[in-house]
Structure formats: C-alpha cells, structure tokens
Amino acid sequence: MSRTNPHVVYLPKAAIARAVRRFKTPFFIYEEKRIRANCRRFRDAFRRHFPTFTPLFAVKANTNPAVLKIVFSEGFGADASSEAEAWITKKLGGWGLYTGNYTTEPEFRFVQRCGLRLNLDDASMLPTVARLGMPRFLSFRINPGISRGGMTSLLLAGPNAKYGVPHEEAVDAYRRAKALGVTRFGIHMMTGSNVLNEGYFAEVTARLLAIAGRVKRALGIEFDCINIGGGFGVPYRPTEKTLALARIAKELRRVFDARCAEFGMREPTLMAEPGRLITADAGWLVGRVAVVKKSYKTFAGIDAGMNDLPRPAIYDAYHHITVLNRPLGGRKARVNIVGRLCENNDQFAKDRLLPPVGVGDTIVIHNAGAHAYAMGHNYNNRLRSAEYLITRAGALKKVRRAETIADLFRTTGLR
Ligand SMILES: Cc1ncc(COP(=O)(O)O)c(C=O)c1O
C-alpha cells in the first residue's frame, strides 16, 4: 500500500475548527509557523553548500501583506512580476528582482522607482530601458531550451514558450547590454513548474551555467548572480513525495564546481525564487457544504468556488480534501465537491472517496497557500473571500476582509 505523505494531510485542525466557529465561510487560512519552517528548510538546504545563497519569494504565489512580511522577515527578497507586486514589495520594505514579460515603458519606469533590479525577458526591451536610464546591473531571463513540470499546460521554456531570451541569442543580448553601459550582470531562468524530480534542477542549471560560460568567453563578463527560478514542487496527492532539497543543493554544488572550472568563471551567487514551496502547504481554503444533490453522481456544493481557487478548473489539478467534522477512519463514499459558478469545471474533486458529506459540513481544501487566492477572480460576480492567519502564538488574525458587492462595483462609479 502507498504511504501517506504527512506534508499533504497536515492540518492545524484545532485552529481551523476555532476559525470556523468564529468566522463566516468561505475563507483562506494560513499558518505562520509552517511558512517560517518552509522558508528555513529551503534557505538552509542551499546555504549548506552555497554560503551566499540568496532566496527570493515569488510574490505572485501569495500577495497577502501579512504573508509577505513573514517571508521577508526570514531574509527572502521578492520576485515581482507586475507593478502591483513591485509596489507591495517596496511598501513592506522589501527588495528584489522584477521579471516581467512583454513589459511596457510605464511599467519599467514604475518598477525601477520601486527600487527593484531588472531581469529582462528579451533583448528587444533594451532600447526602452535605455530611454529610462540604463541601470548598472541587469539580468536576462534565458530560455535554455528545456522545460519540466507537473502540468503540460505550464510550458515555461523551449521553442513554444513565450518566455526568455533564446539561448542561442544570449551572447548577443549581453553584448548589447554591455555596449549600453551595464557593468554588472545576472542570468536567470524559470523553466519548471511543480517539479518533483530532484535531478532536473542540476540538469537545467548545468545548461544555464554553460550559457553563462559562453557569454563569459565571448565578452569577458563575470556574473554577479545566477537565478535558477522557482518551480520547486510540493506534493498535492497524499501518495506523492516531498522534494529532497538537500539532494538538489548537493547536486548543484557539483554542477557549479564543474562548470566554473570548465569556463574559468568566478562563481556567481546562487539565487532561486520559489513560491509554491514556501506557502502552498501552509494555507487552506475552508468552505461549508450548502447543498448535497444526488443525481447521476453525488454532488456536494460548497460556498467556495473556482473563483477562490482556480487550479482544479484551469489545470485539472488535484487538491487533497478533509471533511473537518467527520472522523477520517470511518465509512467512505464517492462524491464530487463542487462550487457555485455556472461552469462545469467548477469542481474541486471528482469521484473522491470521502466520509459521507452532509449539509453544513466543513470542507478543507489543502495546499491552498500558493497560486490560490492570488489566482482567484470575480467571475459570476462572486466575491473574494477573507484571509486569516494563525500566528506563531496560535491567535487567529484577520489579514484581509472578504469583498463586498460595493467593492465589486466601486470602480464603475456606481454608489
Ligand atoms: C518567473 C517566475 N519565478 C518564480 C515563479 C514561482 O513558481 P513556483 O511557485 O512554482 O515556485 C513563477 C511562477 O509562475 C515565475 O513565473
């Protein structure tokens, strides 16, 4: 029988039960203790082999300021991908790197004012940046030609991806940047999403270091930093394993030593920018069953929907579910846990074996701390849910109120 991964099924049950008694569902709830533990696990695994390792947090994964404050206080910078992400980083006193794609001139101006370093998706953006004043430091996102991930829909590199400087054009991109007065350089990639294969990170980093090596040979450039992106996977299914970060870091050490010797390169600072690995398993979406319908199947409709957590609808992603108020060990029945939107892909679980579900039961959807609220929307004019934090002291803190109908129409000028 396959083993159950404790990271997937983990739940601060008593605190969530307390929150359900006190607050209206649906809501997201995050646990500070676990966010901090994830930050430390990640940082320490790499620092063991790379003493200057510099982690960033992919702000797009979870933009709640309370969550960002925790992550920044653990020594992480920000990986920002938009004006708002640059803005919140600055507002919270953070620092970091901006990686946009197809960026407009006003957006470049804005993120530079926020004090973020630039990571360009293509050399064609150089004239725009030069018009605004060339920064001393510049990095390029490189498309190294390979990609990996849990979902085929998440293609981040290779010939069909819209991201990054094609690796064949890397030397030319840096040549142009150097000619425009850049004196300090970074190199970046983001090729995988939810990768659970440890070996992949060394494979793709070896490629990126070889590209950096070719740039160094051609132009005499030494790199300040090499950023290997995010994409560190987390188990979503109880049968999936937890990524062995220590193994990845050890293999990267070997790759760095080999490539730096091969190309006579000064070792750049290693950077990475995980999102999911830091907050996914530290957040849960909590809803209540409103209707149980027995039709061709049993459908249990909850008060949360794909507007809260679009991953199952977009990627057919699996999220573990616990029925909070029912014992785990008893009888089970197949059920579809669905939301209230008029889209048939508004289903959190299909034919899932769960304790028999009744109206009023509390449904907890796991791994909802990353790419969840942040990916949410208002389709069907559904309102965004509140967010709560379980603090280190075990207190429940509201960190974002639920949206109101007035919020939804405020921008139309209607009163
Ligand atoms: C440029 C970039 N960096 C980092 C991330 C974070 O990815 P993950 O949350 O899978 O680690 C993303 C996610 O889309 C990204 O686009």
The ligand as a Tripos MOL2 file, in Angstrom:
@<TRIPOS>MOLECULE
LIG
   16    16     1     0     0
SMALL
NO_CHARGES

@<TRIPOS>ATOM
      1 C1          9.3740   33.9820  -13.1580 C.3       1 LIG1
      2 C2          8.7850   33.1060  -12.1010 C.ar      1 LIG1
      3 N1          9.5120   32.8530  -10.9820 N.ar      1 LIG1
      4 C3          9.0220   32.0880   -9.9890 C.ar      1 LIG1
      5 C4          7.7640   31.5090  -10.0710 C.ar      1 LIG1
      6 C5          7.2840   30.6700   -8.9260 C.3       1 LIG1
      7 O1          6.9830   29.3910   -9.2700 O.3       1 LIG1
      8 P1          6.6370   28.3160   -8.1330 P.3       1 LIG1
      9 O2          5.5750   28.8920   -7.3070 O.co2     1 LIG1
     10 O3          6.1830   27.1290   -8.9080 O.co2     1 LIG1
     11 O4          7.8940   28.0720   -7.3710 O.co2     1 LIG1
     12 C6          6.9820   31.7200  -11.2110 C.ar      1 LIG1
     13 C7          5.6560   31.1130  -11.3220 C.2       1 LIG1
     14 O5          4.9320   31.2100  -12.2510 O.2       1 LIG1
     15 C8          7.5050   32.5380  -12.2530 C.ar      1 LIG1
     16 O6          6.7950   32.7910  -13.3610 O.3       1 LIG1
@<TRIPOS>BOND
     1     1     2 1
     2     2     3 ar
     3     2    15 ar
     4     3     4 ar
     5     4     5 ar
     6     5     6 1
     7     5    12 ar
     8     6     7 1
     9     7     8 1
    10     8     9 2
    11     8    10 1
    12     8    11 1
    13    12    13 1
    14    12    15 ar
    15    13    14 2
    16    15    16 1
@<TRIPOS>SUBSTRUCTURE
     1 LIG1         1 GROUP 0 **** ****
